[in-house]
């Protein structure tokens, strides 16, 4: 009489239950890890946004009313600071915008992020129509940018 473990109904039931539990535990671990990564990303983005106000000169945005409000030297200095900050924080892009008359205008940005925006102007106080959609989309997400 030949006895095989695979012919034993208890073994098959326990094997299937173990397989289901294994998938369930792996799914929970993946989901928890994904949420943890999203939280880390949100914290990093929030820290970057908060840090930006300490990098920009005092009353920087309050002084901006037109393209002539900030000198080219000051704009380049701000962009250089943002480039260093991007490298230190290990983020892809930092920029600041202001809204005037319902339009968004670029007030500062690191050069890396501007290089990625093909065909768009990277000059100080240039109107940024492309950012309006990004900001609106991120505001509607569960995890905004």
Steps between C-alpha positions, in 0.01 A plus 500: 500500500651825381447812713563840353484832678341658193210256510417597858202741493613674820835583346337648189262712711783627723715569196226708334430689824874569541523622142202734545641634828838553337347707219289697749799579726713601201221726372467668842877549519510651153208733576656613829835560330331698222320723752823548693682610183219742414520650849879538469457670164233735637724588796793568268291722273355687797848552648624626162212746473554628854875530450452706186384803695831503691704481181323785321596856595284677756173635356597351163146441375365820655741704286397338171254699290651470153796355313716795605431453873802272556842547345649228280785462751259436788298258287816305408610497864162360606516234226851400611376461859213286374742282302701436817183435697375250239827309528493506882138389528528254208184623329450559129361849496436806711320805375285782624209663326280797570150563378416836349165570336419129483827411325800313641846652464835335565701676770775245562601152395799273500652457156448122487123535516496770235703285263229234521227739393566493128396800301402705802654824608726493803527873536407677818133597520407300191140382491468127572186357346640147530516518880134592545385154387764328715395694809130435441564128443715468812239676713246235397724203585490310827876556524559844344837596358 
